[in-house]
Amino acid sequence: MSAAVFYLRASTLSMISLRALIAILFCTLASCASAAYDAQPKRPVNLEGRWILNEAASDDPEKMLRERLERERERFRREMERWQRSRGPNDRALPPIGEEGVEVPAATRAARARVMRWREREMQLYRRMLAISPTLQIHQDGRRVEITSSVESRTFDAGASSQVSMPEGQLADRRVGWDGDSFVIARKVRNGPSVIEHFRLLKKTDQLEYRMAWRGDTELAGMEVRRIYDRNSAPPPVRNPDLGPIR
């Protein structure tokens, strides 16, 4: 191969590589731009107010959570039964601990108590992840939006991106802002869980719609919850300083 031909081919490959790099960079910038939320809604939207849950018009996340956990425990129980059937006849003949006439060792009782405490902590974590709250209070001032529930208080700057801790402890990228007339909070862990929240004013009924959806590597993956809040005309409750604000 002559030096001229080698140089020509090398130049061609360099041009192709440069074009591919430019295309990748363009796509990356375009995706980042499209993923950003607006600092202000396209049309004036005011979510300000105190809101109380309309149970009749809302999903019941506690019931949905219990049903999901029961299905998981039933699946685990069936797997344990298959595992026990696969063991030798002597092992299968052993009566299960806890039946009449079988003494339950103290260590086993302590282990069961630890499991029950762990399950209760697990339920509390899931309730927080699902933002289960009978009330909401929203304060809106320009780009600043503060949302207080019975679970926590959070303050956001619309149009901003940041990194925050998820309830399960992972570090997530958070994007906040307006998508049309909805205020959106999106959190995503790389190769992990993600959750997106929408707050929208239903102008015809003067109600607040709240939607949450979990995806990715989490026990709540696939859960989607919709709740409707009415305006609360009762006197405002005393603010609990222990709730925040949590950014």
Secondary structure, 3 states (H helix, E strand, C coil): CCHHHHHHHHHHHHHHHHHHHHHHHHHHHHHHHHHCCECCCCCCCCCCEEEEECHHHCCCHHHHHHHHHHHHHHHHHHHHHHHHHCCCHHHHCCCCCCCCCCCCCHHHHHHHHHHHHHHHHHHHHHHHHCCCCCEEEEEEECCEEEEEECCCEEEEECCCEEEEECCCCCEEEEEEEEECCEEEEEEECCCCCEEEEEEEEECCCCEEEEEEEEECCCCCCCCEEEEEEEECCCCCCCCCHHHCCEC
